[in-house]
Amino acid sequence: MDMSSSYDEVAHAHASATAKRVNVAEKRIINGATDVNQLVPFKYKWAWEKYLAGCANHWMPQEVNMARDIALWKDPNGLTEDERRIIKRNLGFFVTADSLAANNIVLGTYRHITAPECRQYLLRQAFEEAIHTHAYQYIVESLGLNEAEIFNAYHEVQSIRDKDEFLIPFIDTLTDPSFKTGTPENDRKLLKSLIVFACIMEGLFFYVGFTQILAMGRQNKMTGAAEQYQYILRDESLHCNFGIDLINQIKLENPHLWTAEFKVEITELFKQAVDLEYRYAEDTMPRGVLGLNASMFKGYLRFICNRRCRSRTHKLRFRTHNLRRADT
């Protein structure tokens, strides 16, 4: 049997199974049997509301004037070498990170979610990840940076590579064509991936970079880049909140997945992630800069980690110290 006929048979079988009108009570986030092509009736109104909020927040990078940033970057005395290092490291991480996030959505997560209102938000989220990648490329192009250096940083800079290598196995799991939910083992793999991307990648790995660039903007430096980062932070905060709502709804509908062993696995992932992001802070700030230094981020990252865990009613707690922070 060729692939096209196999696909047609699967599509026909799905259409036959979902030919009846949708009963909202039967909708499920994963492993649902209702028609994924019927957006309404809504069951998960929170997902639709976040989709509308994302649309209302729409922006494009080229709307931001980069003239002042360009002049400052070209001025030999405009920025210190430590400030330039922060900008290049930031772009080196983010320019591929949002591509990884988009790939995870469109090639993995989307096909395993069976609630159409949640799928609608995921499509919006994937587009926003593309906008963010566009924004970083726009900054790189505007400043005349070495594209090969920036776009290959995730291969060549260890602190960036370590974070990406932490994430990639979870992408590979969901994008594997043979992977399907429907068993406790695979449902936990999906849930773990959602936690990694919503709570760790978008909810933790982005925040050293956000804090650094926004601190630069507060000092009236690289204001065009900082403005774009503010829009990106707004988008990513919504992505994180959506992901947490999705995770908690899956837990509610599938309480058997949230075992003691699984919670231990998640706890270890968070601990590893905090260590990786702190090492990234050390690499990007070998000395104090912008009123910040790497050691200040120990308390900040633990604070954020605790916040993500509380949002999932998880028990992991770090002792924290106060730090001026970006909106989390």
HELIX and SHEET records of a PDB file:
HELIX    1   1 MET A    3  ALA A   17  1                                  15    
HELIX    2   2 VAL A   24  GLU A   26  5                                   3    
HELIX    3   3 LYS A   45  ALA A   56  1                                  12    
HELIX    4   4 PRO A   61  GLU A   63  5                                   3    
HELIX    5   5 ALA A   67  LYS A   74  1                                   8    
HELIX    6   6 GLU A   81  ASN A  104  1                                  24    
HELIX    7   7 ILE A  105  THR A  109  3                                   5    
HELIX    8   8 TYR A  110  HIS A  112  1                                   3    
HELIX    9   9 PRO A  116  LEU A  143  1                                  28    
HELIX   10  10 GLU A  147  PHE A  151  1                                   5    
HELIX   11  11 ALA A  153  GLU A  156  1                                   4    
HELIX   12  12 GLN A  158  THR A  175  1                                  18    
HELIX   13  13 PRO A  184  ILE A  195  1                                  12    
HELIX   14  14 VAL A  196  PHE A  205  3                                  10    
HELIX   15  15 TYR A  207  ARG A  218  1                                  12    
HELIX   16  16 THR A  223  GLU A  253  1                                  31    
HELIX   17  17 PRO A  255  LEU A  257  5                                   3    
HELIX   18  18 ALA A  260  THR A  284  1                                  25    
HELIX   19  19 MET A  296  SER A  311  1                                  16    
END                                                                             
